[in-house]
Every structure is written in structure tokens, then in C-alpha cells.
Amino acid sequence: MAAPVTVYGPMISPAVARVAACLLEKDVPFQVEPVDMSKGEHKSPSFLKLQPFGQVPAFKDSLTTVFESRAICRYICDQYADSGNKTLMGRKEDGAVGRAAIEKWIEAEGQSFNPPSLAMAFQLAFAPFMGRATDMAVVEQNEAKLVKVLDVYEQWLGENQYFAGDEFSLADLVHMPNTDLLVRKTNKAGLFTERKNLARWWDEVSARPSWKKVVELQNPASTDVARVLTCLFEKDLEFELVRIDTFKREHKLPEFIKLRDPNGQVTFKHGDKTIVDSRAICRYVCTQFPEGNKTLYGTGSLERASIEQWLQAEAQNFSPPSSALVFHLAFAPHLNIPQDHAVIAENEKKLQQVLNVYDEILSKNEYLAGDEFTLADLSHLPNSHYIVSSERGRKLFTGRKNVARWYDQISKRETWKQVVKMQREHPGAFDKAST
């Protein structure tokens, strides 16, 4: 049996998503192999044999290895011509003319559309998600460039159903990752939806089963969602986790609990009660449901006060610098975005000061609020998890004896391990999940 097709890199990367969409269109089975760029795996000798520039994605099948997402897509279309969508790279009877019609728009995407759209997606979707200030000057500069490109697209799509004619092709597919980010994850959706022909085009291409599957596989591992899920598991509650496509306005609510994460936020619904802040959700769950861990939020006013002071410390002192580090140490490398070392150093210093206080407290207590695991500890888990995934971030914890012991204990809880598993293996919505 031939070796399986392997794509190297995280699905959150637009370039990896581009290749996955192509493979899904062609009905080619594949596996995704993680590359931990925060640990330098993209610079390892074995990976550099696949991708000499040390970037994602890389592609390998039984015949060859290929790098650069658009080159990979072209190869897939040629090598697996008889599988799946047979006209993704043009009809055979159209020959070189048909292929040229597709190629020119692939080039337009790579040279004219991708640079400004990716820069905007980074500033508006990824930076705010992890607590980094948006550089509006960069946004405005690239928006002006993108508007000019989209004006051309709008006119063209007024005369053609798709970029290369009347059939969906690779010319359309290569545009989809960045468009999806701007439409679903930023406040710039109007750049597409307010242009009649672009809106019609996007509505059609984004409804394709292959792209819907890519969106499911991307599964952005929101720290807010992780915090709430862990709390629900600790309380032994049944719940539904529903992912909402805001572009299609899918707002139907389940009867018991709805969690949605369209923009890095989580919304919780129980009966007539709706809450949108992850820490407030956890407080509500603990006070409303006696099941499961009965001491998660304390059993009296003194215990509650001790837990609350550390919840506030997490939100005000721990979260800002740790969120910035999560973005630069854990997320930026996977997106091929240069790390801002000045921002890393600044927030590393702030977090060191916070962890020094924690280490002193944890020398006297097993956990932050005393001798039992509580919401005070749980709230720290999501950001801590991503920070320790990088060698540099891990040292912030392992270099402090008591903090290291504390994190080792809380990260081994079965509830947290279940959340991590869900984030890694998420195939779509989780219905009635329970511990």
C-alpha cells in the first residue's frame, strides 16, 4: 500500500488550510502532522529536508515532497487528476488556454491579494485574540491596497461566476483562507459582503463541503472556551458545544447550554440566562450547580473571598502578559508570523514578577487559595498550557520550584486532559459531552 499523503503544519495556518481544502476537493485521504515551531522543529534537519526555508506547510506522498502551498495544490491537481473534482485545474479539452485562465488568478492571489489580506487578518483577527494591540496604521495601509484589488475582483465577478469562468477552480480555492479570516473573524466582512458580486461568489464557495470541513478542522483552541469546558467537566455537567458560522447567521440555540466561539469569545446560555465572559460563566456554573467538585468555588464566605482574590489576580495581573506570550510563543510561529522579541521580553518580565509572587504563596499552600484545587487554579490553566508548550515559556514555570510543582499537579487533572484532547481531536460540535 502506498504511503499516506501527509501535510506538515497546523490547520490554523491559512497556507495549511489551502492545501487541506485542495486535498478534500480531490477526495485524497491525508493526515496532518503537527510541527511545533515554538520548539524549533521547523528548523530541525529532518524538517528542512522537506521545507528548506523552515516554513509550513510541507507535503509528502509516496512519490515526492513539495513545499509552498500553491505549488502543493498544483501538484495535487496533476498527480491525482482522476480523483474527486476533476476540473479543479481546468478541463482537459480546454488545454493550455483553460489552465492559463486559472493560473493568472492564482498568481493574482499570491502577488496582489495575499499580502494585504494576510496583514489585515493578522492585525484584526489574531493580535486582539491574544491580547496584542492592533496596529491601525498597518490595517489602514493594507486595507487601501486590498480595496483596489477587490474593486477589480468585483468587476470581473460581475461577468463571470468564478474567477476562471463558470466552474469553481483552484483560482477560487486559493483565495478562501484569507477571505474566511476577514469575513468571519474581523469587522471587515463588508469589504466582501457589501460588494454584490464578491458577496455572491463568497456565499457560493464558502458553502462547499470541502471548505466547511476545513473550518471544522481548524478548531481555534480558544483559551476562554477551554476555561469554561474545564469548569463544566469539574462540575460533572452535561452540555452541548455548538460552533456557530456567524457569516451564515446560524443562531438557533439548543435547549440546555450553548457555547459559541466566533471571535475568540465564548457565550453561555442556560435557560433564560446568557453570559459572555468566561470567568463570569465559571462563577455562575459553580454557584448554580452543586454537582461534581463541590469545593471548586469554596463552601463559605472566607473560602470564596480567598478564591476571588486569585481570580482577580489572574484576570488583572497574570492574563495580560501571559496572553501576549501565548500569541508570540505558541501561535505566531505556526502562522509564519515573525515574533516580536521586544514584546516577548517586555511581557516575560511582567509575568516573571507575577510568578515570583505565586512561587512565594505556593511555598505555603498546595494551591493558590489553600490546600484544595479551586477555580483560582483552574482559571490559570489555558494560558499556562500554551506558554509551557514552548521551551522559552516553559522555563518561566520550571525555573520556580513551587510554581513548577503546582502546574504539574493541576495540568494532570482528568478534566483538563479531556479538554486538551477535545482541542486536538475536535471533529465538529460536541454533543452531550460528559465526564
N, C-alpha and C positions, 0 to 999 in steps of 0.2 A: 504494500500500500504506500502511495506517495506520502511524503512528509506533509503535515498540515501547513496551511498558509498561516503565517504569523505576522502580526503588526506590533511593532515595538513602540510603546508610549502610552500616555494616559488619555482616556476618551475626552477629558475636559479640554484637551488641546484642539483648537479648530482644525489644525492640519491633520491630526489623527482622525477626527470626526469626518473629514473629507474622504479619507481612504476607506473608512468603515462604511460610509454611505455608498461608495462605489462597489465595494465587495457585496453589500446587501442587494444592490440593484442587479448585480451579476449572479446572485444566488451562489456565491462561492463561500463555503464554510471557512471560518477563520477563528483564530484565537488571538487575544490581546495579551501581550507580555509586558508587564509593568517595567518601567525604567525609573529608578529612584535617582533623579538628577540632583536632589539635595545631598545625596551621599556620593556624588561624583561618578555614578555608574555610567553616565553618558560619555565620560572621558576614559573609561576602562579600555584596555587593549581589545577585549573581546567585542565591545560595542563599536569601537572605532573601525573595526573590520567591516561592520555593517553600514556605518554612517561616519565617514572620515571627518565631518565637521562637528560631530558630537551633539547633534540635534535630533529631535523626534519629528516625524516618525521615521522608522526604518521598516523595510518589508522583506520577507523571505518566504520563498516557496521551494519546491523540490528542484527547481531549475536554477534559480539565481537570487541575488539580493538587489534591492533597489532603494534609493533614498530620494527625498523631496516628494511631497505629497502629489503634486500634479504629474510628475514623471511616473510615480507608482500607479496612479489612476490610468494613465495611458497604457502602461504595461498590462494592467489587469484587463482592460478592454480588448487588447490584442491577443493576449495569451489565453484568455477564457472567452473567446469570441462567440462560441456556441452555447454559452451558459446564460441564463437569466435574460436581462434586457439586451437584445442583440443589436440594437441600434444606438446604444449609448455613445458610440464613437462614429455614428453615421451608418447609412445603408451601403451594402456592398455595391449595389447598382449605381450609387451616386459617386463612387470612386473618390479620386483626389479632390474633386470640387466639393463634394459633401463634407469630406474631412476638413478641408480648408475653412469651410464656414464655421465649423466647431472650433478649430484651432485658434482662429483670430479672436474669438471671445474668451477662450481660456487665457490667451496672452493679455487681453484687456483686463481680465480679472486680476491676474498676477501683478501687472505693472501699474494699473490705474485705480482699480477698486480696492485691492487688498491693503496697500499701505495706509490710506486714511481711515478705512473702516476698522482695521485691526487696532490702530492707535486710539480711535474713539472707544472701541469696545473695552480696551484695557482701562482707560481713564474712567469710563462711566459704569462699567459692569464689575470689573474685578477689584479695582482700587477701593471703592466705597464698601464693597462686600467685606473686605478685611481691615477696614478702619484707616485706610490711607486717603489723604486729601486728594481730590480731583484737581488736576491742573487744567483750569478752564481755558487758559491760553492755548494749550495743546489741542483741546477739544474744538475750540473755535477755528483754529488754523486748519485742522483736518476736516472739519465739517464743511468749510468753504471749498476745499478740494473735492470732497465727496459729492457735494451738491452738483458740481459741474459734471461729474461722471454720471450721476443719476438722471440729470436732465437729458443726457444722450441716451441712456437706457430707456427712459420714459418714451421718448420719441420712437425709438426702434421697436419697443414692445407694443406700440400703438399700431404697428404694421405687421408684426409677427407674433405668434402665440408664445414662442420661446425664443431664446437668443439666436439659435441657429436655424430657425424655421418653425415648422408646425409640429415638431416632436421634441419631447424632453431629451436632453443630451448632456454630455459631460460639461458642455458650456454652461448649463444651468446649475448642475451639481456643484461645481467648484465655488460658486457664489454663495452657497447655502450656509456654511458655518458662520461666517461673519454677519450675514444678514440676520440669521436667527438670533445671534447675540444682541444685535442692535434693536431688533423688534421686540424680543421677549425680556431682555434684561436691562434695558435703558429707557430713558424718556425721549429717545429719538426715533421711536417707531414711525412717527409721522413722516419722516423722510421717505419712507416706503409706502405707508398706508394712505397718505394724502396725495400720492401720485396715482391716478386712476389705473394706468396700465401696469405699473410696478406692483400695485396692490393686488390686482387680478393675478399677475404672474406668481407673486409670493403665496397667495392663497392656494394656488394650484400645486406648486412644487412642494410646499411645506406639508401638504396633505398626503404625500406619497408614503406608503407603508415603510419604505426604507428609511426615510428621514425620521418618521415617528419612532422607529426602533433606535436610531442613533440618539435621539433626545432622551429616551429611556435609559440607554446605556451610559450616557454622560453623568447622570446622577450626581449633581454637585453636592458634596458632603457638607451641608450647612452645619456649622457649629451650634446654631440656635436649635435646629431640628434635633441634633444629637443630644443636646441638654434635655429637651423635653422627652424624647424617647427613653432615655435612661431613667428619668423620673417615673414615667409610666410603667416601665418594667419593674422598678423597685417597688412600686405600689401594686403590682400584680393586676393591672387593669387590662381589659380587652379594649382594643382601639382599632381604628382604621387610619391608615396613612394614605392620603389621596393627593396625587400630584396634579396640579391644575395648569392647563395650557391657557394662559391669560389672553393670548392673541385670538384664540377661538372662543373666548368668553365661557369657558366650561365652569360654571359656578354652582352646579347642583350639589347640595350638601347631603352627606349621609345622616342617619338618624342619631348616631351616638357622638362620635368625635370626628372632627375634620381637622387634618393638619395639611397646610399647603405651603409651598416654598417657591414662589415665583421670582422673588428678587432677593434671595438670601435671608428672608424673614420667615417666621412661622406663625400661622394663625390657628387658634384652637377654638373649637366650638363644642359646648356641652349643654344640651337643651337650648335655652334662650341666651345662654352666656357665651360671649365671644371675647377672646383675649388675644393680643397680638405681640406681647413681649415674652420671650422665653422664660425669664426669671419669674415674672408675674404668673405665668402659666404653671410653673412648678410650685409656687406658693399655693395657688388655687387647688391644684391636684392634691397636695398634701393635706390641706385643711378640709377638703370636701370628701375625700375617700379614705376611710380608715384601714382599708385592706393593705396587705403586703407589709412593707417596712414601716412599722408604727412609730419609730423614733426619728424618721427622716427629717422632720421639721420640729423635733422636740416634743416633750409631753407637758411642759409647763411654761410659765412666762419667763422664768430665768433662762431655761434652756433655749427658748425661742429667741430671746434677746441676744444670747451668745452666737447663735446661728446667723441671725440677721446682721450682726456687725461684720461677719466674714463674707456674707453675701454682698454687702455694700462694698467691702474691700475688694472683692473680686471684680465687681462691676466698675468701680471707680479707679482702682489702682492697678489691678492685675490685667484686666481685659484690654485697655488701650495699648500698652506696649506689647503684650503677647499677641494681639490681633495683627499688629503691624509685622511682627516677626513671623507669624504664621504665613502671611501673604508672601513675604520676601524669601523665607527659608523653605517653605513647603509648596507654595502654589506657583510663584513666579518661574522657578526653574522648569516646571512641567509645561509652561506656556511659552517657553523660549523667550521670556522677557528678562532683560538684564536686571540683576539685583542692584538695588540702590544701597551701596555699602555705608553711606553716611546715615541713611535712615535706620539700617540694621544696627549700627554702632550706637546711635542715639537711644533707640528703644531697648537695646540689650542692656545699656547702663541703667535705664529706668527699671527694667524688670529685675536686674540684679539687686537693686535696692529693696524691691518688694520681697524678693525671695530670701534676702537676708533676715527680714523681719519674720517671715514664715519659718525659717530654719530655727530661729530662737524660740518661737512659740511651740514648734513641733518637737523641741527638745524636752518639753514639759508635758505635752499632750500627744496621744497617739494620733488624733485627728485635729483639725483646726478648731472645732468647737468643743473638744473634750475627748472622751475615750470611745466614742461611737461615731461611725460613719454617718454623715448628715448631708443635707442639701448644700451646706457650706463647702464640703469637699466635692460633691457631685458637680457643682457649677463650674469648677476649675478643670474638669476632665477634657472637654472638647479642645480647647486651645492647647492645653498641656500635651495632649496626644500628638498634635501636629508639630509642635515645637520639638519634642523628643525624637521625631522621625528624621530630623537632620542631625548630623554629627555636632555641628556648632551649637544648635539649640539644646541637644541632649546634655551637653556639659554644664549648662545652667542648672540642671536638676541634679545630675550625678556628682557635681562638684560640691554639693551641700548634703552632708550625711543624713540629716533628718528629713529634708525635702525629698531626697532620693528614696528613703525608706517609705515615706508617706505615699509618694506617687506609685511606687512598686505595689503597694497594698491596694490602693483604690483602682488602679488600672487592671487589676486581676479580678475584679468583681464580675460575676457572671452576667449581670445586667449590662455592664459596659462592653464586655466581649461580644454580647449579642448585637449591640448597636454597631460596633465596628464591623462585624460580619455582614450586617444588613447593608452598610455603606459600600462594602467591597463587592457584594454579590447581587445588589439590587437589580431585579429584572423588570420592575414596574411598581405598581401600587402594592402595598402590603395590607391584606385584608384580615381583620380579626387576629392580629398577631398577639401572642401572649407568652409569658414565661412559665 
